[in-house]
Amino acid sequence: MNRRNFIRRSVATAATACYGLKGMAWPAVAAPEATGKNRIGLQLYSIRETLPNDHEGCLKKLADMGYSYAEAYGFNGSVFLNKRLTEWSRMLNDVGMQLSGTHCGTGLLPADVTAGEWDYWRKSIDEMNAAGGKRLIQASLPAGKTADEVKRSAEQFNRIGELCRAGGIKFGYHNHHSEFRLMDGEVLYDLLLLNTDRNLVFFQMDMGHTVNGGGDILAYMKKYPGRFLAWHASDFKKGQGYTETGQGDVPYDALFELAASYGLEDLTVEQETGGDIYASCRKDIEFLSKYPWTKAQ
């Protein structure tokens, strides 16, 4: 199952999943002391094949490599892999890591957004605050057959951003490669950027997906300064496919030259190669650790 289909399947019942839990209070998880490792996190979707069977063991492997943060995926408003975000945060704290946020989302059909979907976002904000995380990230575009539909989705993202800001959480959008196609004469990704409020919606640019889609990463950074506050460190080699960071066509040297001045807040590896995924994740962090921005502060 590919990532986009996984996301859609995971969030299909998100709005209804939280109803029976409404009103339940969960104590906030205190953030651990600084680990002194680095500023590099991992999107846990990278280790989706092994994580469901050994939560603690998999997190310990990541901590031993030097990862400081983890980002969850497929959060349905209540749980991630049958555990609350507070439980994940405590497991991460136990190995010296933190929960940065999670990929999530509902259907958010442009023409008919139900009250249940807004309840989902309110519940997700509460859950993230309790877990000590900072970000809720829409994992993909739920719908968009026309430019007008994409613009309506952007309007909904602004509304979600307002809810998140009021709750002390940041809301963002994560791209795949299809956002760089033309739609009614305009690039879909630009439609989202131009029709979302920079004060309410940040963008988590997935580097490998952007290259795969034909997007010019550095051109986007210059055209929309301050919008890409979070980066998904992945890589793509044209003609070959996804690979470890530093092995593809993503211009990491140039990117990290502007990271500090640009205002980069969060760097999260997402590895979508086959083979020994832990070996790939180790190569990723070894490559990224050479850049000054990634040193712990």
ZIHUUR-V87517 format. One record per helix or strand of 2 or more residues. SS is the DSSP state (alpha for helix, beta for strand). FROM is the first residue (numbers start at 0). TO is the last residue. Records with the same first field share a line. If there is no record, write none. Layout:
SS=FROM-TO + FROM-TO
//
This chain:
alpha=2-10 + 13-16 + 18-20 + 43-50 + 54-64 + 84-93 + 114-130 + 146-165 + 176-179 + 187-193 + 206-212 + 216-222 + 251-261 + 276-287 + 291-293
beta=39-42 + 68-71 + 97-103 + 134-137 + 169-173 + 181-182 + 185-186 + 200-205 + 229-232 + 234-236 + 240-242 + 265-268
//
